[in-house]
Amino acid sequence: MNGQIISSLVPFGTASKLVLLLDAIFFLTMNATTLHFAFSVTLSKLYTNSLYATPNSRASFE
């Protein structure tokens, strides 16, 4: 079940969009704190993982 949820979230970028939205909300509402940096670091890791996964998802050209 968890595999199905994760496999449906990854192609549409739902996790990245959710973290991006949380980052923007925390930045705009709590600008005096640095809590939004936690979401920024997580977002950069999500972008990096999607960049690494892109060549693996391509079909082979034989």
VMD Tcl script that draws the C-alpha trace (Angstrom):
set ca {
  {0.00 0.00 0.00}
  {2.76 2.49 0.87}
  {4.52 1.66 -2.38}
  {1.39 2.50 -4.34}
  {1.01 5.83 -2.55}
  {4.63 6.78 -3.13}
  {4.57 5.66 -6.77}
  {1.49 7.80 -7.39}
  {2.95 10.89 -5.66}
  {6.38 10.93 -7.28}
  {5.47 11.34 -10.99}
  {3.18 14.27 -10.37}
  {5.59 16.09 -8.07}
  {3.05 16.24 -5.28}
  {5.66 15.95 -2.55}
  {7.73 18.77 -4.05}
  {4.70 21.01 -4.42}
  {3.61 20.35 -0.85}
  {7.06 21.16 0.57}
  {7.29 24.26 -1.64}
  {3.93 25.46 -0.38}
  {4.92 24.87 3.25}
  {8.20 26.67 2.68}
  {6.41 29.70 1.24}
  {3.83 29.75 4.04}
  {6.45 29.54 6.78}
  {8.61 32.17 5.08}
  {5.76 34.64 4.73}
  {4.19 34.10 8.15}
  {7.24 33.50 10.36}
  {9.91 35.59 8.67}
  {11.63 36.40 11.98}
  {12.47 32.73 12.56}
  {14.57 30.44 10.42}
  {12.11 27.55 10.49}
  {11.53 27.81 6.75}
  {15.13 26.71 6.12}
  {14.16 23.16 7.11}
  {11.70 23.08 4.23}
  {14.22 24.69 1.88}
  {16.79 21.98 2.57}
  {14.15 19.28 2.13}
  {13.03 20.87 -1.12}
  {16.56 20.93 -2.51}
  {16.94 17.23 -1.70}
  {13.65 16.44 -3.43}
  {14.77 18.32 -6.54}
  {18.11 16.51 -6.53}
  {16.44 13.11 -6.20}
  {14.10 13.87 -9.08}
  {17.09 14.95 -11.16}
  {18.83 11.66 -10.42}
  {15.68 9.64 -11.13}
  {15.08 11.16 -14.56}
  {17.74 9.17 -16.47}
  {16.63 5.97 -14.73}
  {13.04 6.37 -15.89}
  {13.85 6.62 -19.58}
  {13.27 3.69 -21.86}
  {16.29 2.15 -23.46}
  {17.00 3.14 -27.05}
  {17.80 -0.15 -28.74}
}
mol new
graphics top color blue
foreach p $ca { graphics top sphere $p radius 0.5 }
foreach p [lrange $ca 0 end-1] q [lrange $ca 1 end] { graphics top cylinder $p $q radius 0.2 }
display resetview
